[in-house]
């Protein structure tokens, strides 16, 4: 991609973001927030192609409230919280070993990308087995120790277009302290099935 093309694309994304921010006079719906998140991500990617200075400038721009609706400002940045220990994972391994581990975490909102709203947790798993998942019934059982609400959900998000499991799910847990356990199986090509032994974690929403 030529430098001129990069700058033209950046200008289009920047103009769209600025126009969206200045034209938004009322409360934003969920769709505009998602659209802004997509535009912001594209602009950051374009800046990376230009230079470190461009990246720093774009980061400063996206932090300026003049271009960002109030509802978007409330969607910030959070850090995933790990489960207490990696889950032993049986039936698949690295270098012909019979087992490996699966790393599990939960990320609270508000978060811009991935989009997580307030009072939600995004549960996610990263198996150490090096292959693309083909199927999954990986699940999370959770209970909010503040409200005593809970449930069991499958991590059934899919990667667009190729439709493979992402091993993640955003859950409306409500605000409070959430106790969760992750368990289930993940299937791969050649009839390989990984069984994820339960791991547990405590998360603040």
VMD Tcl script that draws the C-alpha trace (Angstrom):
set ca {
  {0.00 0.00 0.00}
  {1.43 3.40 -0.97}
  {1.82 6.18 1.59}
  {-0.68 8.37 -0.28}
  {-3.29 5.61 -0.17}
  {-2.75 5.16 3.55}
  {-3.20 8.87 4.18}
  {-6.38 8.98 2.04}
  {-7.88 6.07 3.98}
  {-6.86 7.65 7.28}
  {-8.47 10.93 6.29}
  {-11.76 9.19 5.45}
  {-11.86 7.30 8.75}
  {-10.87 10.41 10.71}
  {-13.48 12.57 9.02}
  {-16.17 9.98 9.69}
  {-15.21 9.75 13.35}
  {-15.19 13.51 13.76}
  {-18.53 13.93 12.01}
  {-20.08 11.21 14.14}
  {-18.88 12.87 17.32}
  {-20.08 16.34 16.42}
  {-23.48 15.24 15.09}
  {-24.37 13.10 18.11}
  {-26.57 15.25 20.33}
  {-28.58 12.62 22.21}
  {-27.84 9.33 23.92}
  {-26.09 6.96 21.54}
  {-27.54 3.53 20.83}
  {-25.50 0.34 20.94}
  {-24.98 0.37 17.16}
  {-23.19 3.77 16.95}
  {-20.87 2.73 19.79}
  {-19.94 -0.41 17.84}
  {-19.49 1.63 14.65}
  {-17.19 4.06 16.43}
  {-15.18 1.20 17.89}
  {-14.69 -0.23 14.40}
  {-13.66 3.14 12.98}
  {-11.25 3.77 15.83}
  {-9.63 0.36 15.36}
  {-9.24 0.99 11.61}
  {-7.68 4.38 12.24}
  {-5.20 2.90 14.72}
  {-4.26 0.19 12.21}
  {-3.68 2.79 9.50}
  {-1.52 4.88 11.83}
  {0.63 1.83 12.54}
  {1.35 1.55 8.80}
  {2.55 5.16 8.69}
  {4.89 5.65 11.67}
  {5.21 5.53 15.47}
  {4.56 9.27 15.51}
  {1.27 8.75 13.66}
  {0.29 6.06 16.16}
  {0.95 8.39 19.09}
  {-1.02 11.18 17.42}
  {-4.02 8.93 16.73}
  {-3.99 7.63 20.31}
  {-4.08 11.24 21.53}
  {-6.89 12.05 19.10}
  {-9.05 9.14 20.20}
  {-8.64 10.29 23.77}
  {-9.99 13.76 22.96}
  {-13.61 14.10 24.03}
  {-14.39 16.64 21.31}
  {-14.57 13.80 18.80}
  {-16.17 11.14 20.98}
  {-19.80 10.94 22.14}
  {-20.42 10.79 25.88}
  {-21.65 7.19 25.76}
  {-18.47 6.11 24.02}
  {-16.33 7.86 26.61}
  {-17.95 5.63 29.23}
  {-16.57 2.61 27.37}
  {-12.93 2.47 28.43}
  {-10.15 -0.05 28.62}
  {-9.98 -2.98 31.02}
  {-7.54 -5.82 31.58}
  {-8.46 -9.52 31.51}
  {-8.43 -11.19 34.94}
  {-6.97 -14.71 34.97}
  {-8.66 -17.72 36.51}
  {-6.78 -19.00 39.58}
  {-4.75 -21.58 37.66}
  {-4.31 -22.91 34.10}
  {-6.70 -25.77 33.44}
  {-5.11 -29.19 32.83}
  {-6.28 -30.28 29.38}
  {-6.38 -33.98 28.53}
  {-6.41 -35.82 25.22}
  {-4.10 -33.49 23.33}
  {-0.68 -32.09 23.95}
  {2.47 -30.57 22.56}
  {5.30 -32.74 21.18}
  {3.27 -35.96 21.49}
  {2.56 -35.39 25.18}
  {-0.85 -36.67 26.39}
  {-1.88 -33.39 28.03}
  {-1.43 -29.64 27.96}
  {-3.10 -26.64 29.62}
  {-5.77 -24.10 28.76}
  {-5.47 -20.50 29.93}
  {-8.76 -18.93 30.98}
  {-9.64 -15.35 31.84}
  {-12.56 -12.97 32.22}
  {-12.62 -9.32 31.15}
  {-15.04 -6.79 32.59}
  {-16.68 -3.77 31.04}
  {-16.83 -1.08 30.05}
  {-14.30 -1.91 27.36}
  {-14.07 -0.56 23.82}
  {-12.50 -3.47 21.94}
  {-13.61 -6.16 22.33}
  {-16.86 -4.41 23.13}
  {-17.97 -5.19 26.68}
  {-20.66 -3.12 28.36}
  {-20.80 -2.20 32.06}
  {-21.95 -5.03 34.36}
  {-20.73 -7.68 31.90}
  {-17.86 -10.18 31.82}
  {-16.31 -11.65 28.69}
  {-15.12 -15.17 29.44}
  {-12.39 -16.48 27.13}
  {-10.06 -19.46 26.79}
  {-6.70 -19.93 25.05}
  {-5.64 -23.59 24.69}
  {-1.93 -24.32 24.51}
  {-2.70 -26.95 21.85}
  {-1.55 -25.45 18.55}
  {-4.42 -25.95 16.12}
  {-7.59 -24.21 14.99}
  {-10.69 -25.35 16.94}
  {-13.37 -27.01 14.83}
  {-16.03 -27.48 17.51}
  {-16.52 -26.71 21.19}
  {-18.83 -27.21 24.12}
  {-16.56 -25.25 26.46}
  {-18.78 -23.69 29.10}
  {-18.71 -21.43 32.16}
  {-20.84 -21.80 35.27}
  {-20.99 -18.56 37.25}
  {-22.66 -17.00 40.26}
  {-22.67 -13.37 41.37}
  {-21.90 -13.46 45.09}
  {-23.41 -9.98 45.49}
  {-26.77 -10.58 43.81}
  {-26.87 -14.42 43.97}
  {-27.76 -14.54 40.27}
  {-25.96 -17.09 38.10}
  {-26.06 -19.37 35.11}
  {-24.24 -21.76 32.80}
  {-23.28 -20.46 29.35}
  {-21.46 -21.96 26.38}
  {-18.51 -20.03 24.98}
  {-20.09 -20.15 21.53}
  {-18.82 -16.97 19.85}
  {-17.71 -17.70 16.28}
  {-15.05 -16.12 14.09}
  {-16.85 -14.41 11.19}
  {-16.58 -15.84 7.67}
  {-14.74 -19.05 8.56}
  {-17.18 -19.76 11.44}
  {-14.67 -21.37 13.79}
  {-15.09 -21.20 17.60}
  {-13.54 -18.19 19.34}
  {-13.91 -19.86 22.76}
  {-15.40 -16.70 24.25}
  {-18.72 -15.23 25.40}
  {-19.94 -11.92 26.86}
  {-22.25 -12.54 29.83}
  {-24.60 -10.17 31.68}
  {-23.38 -11.02 35.17}
  {-24.40 -7.77 36.84}
  {-22.21 -5.72 39.15}
  {-20.49 -7.45 42.04}
  {-18.09 -10.29 42.77}
  {-18.47 -13.21 40.36}
  {-17.28 -16.75 41.09}
  {-16.89 -18.86 37.93}
  {-15.64 -22.21 36.72}
  {-14.74 -23.14 33.13}
  {-14.98 -26.69 31.78}
  {-15.82 -28.75 28.69}
  {-14.26 -30.04 25.48}
  {-12.76 -28.53 22.33}
  {-12.61 -30.50 19.09}
  {-9.92 -30.25 16.42}
  {-9.21 -31.82 13.06}
  {-8.21 -35.51 12.83}
  {-10.71 -36.41 15.59}
  {-8.59 -34.79 18.32}
  {-10.65 -33.79 21.37}
  {-9.27 -31.78 24.28}
  {-11.01 -32.17 27.64}
  {-10.61 -29.06 29.78}
  {-10.53 -29.94 33.48}
  {-12.44 -27.31 35.50}
  {-10.61 -24.22 36.70}
  {-12.09 -21.58 38.97}
  {-11.75 -17.83 39.39}
  {-13.16 -14.83 41.22}
  {-13.78 -11.62 39.29}
  {-14.85 -8.09 40.13}
  {-17.40 -6.44 37.84}
}
mol new
graphics top color blue
foreach p $ca { graphics top sphere $p radius 0.5 }
foreach p [lrange $ca 0 end-1] q [lrange $ca 1 end] { graphics top cylinder $p $q radius 0.2 }
display resetview
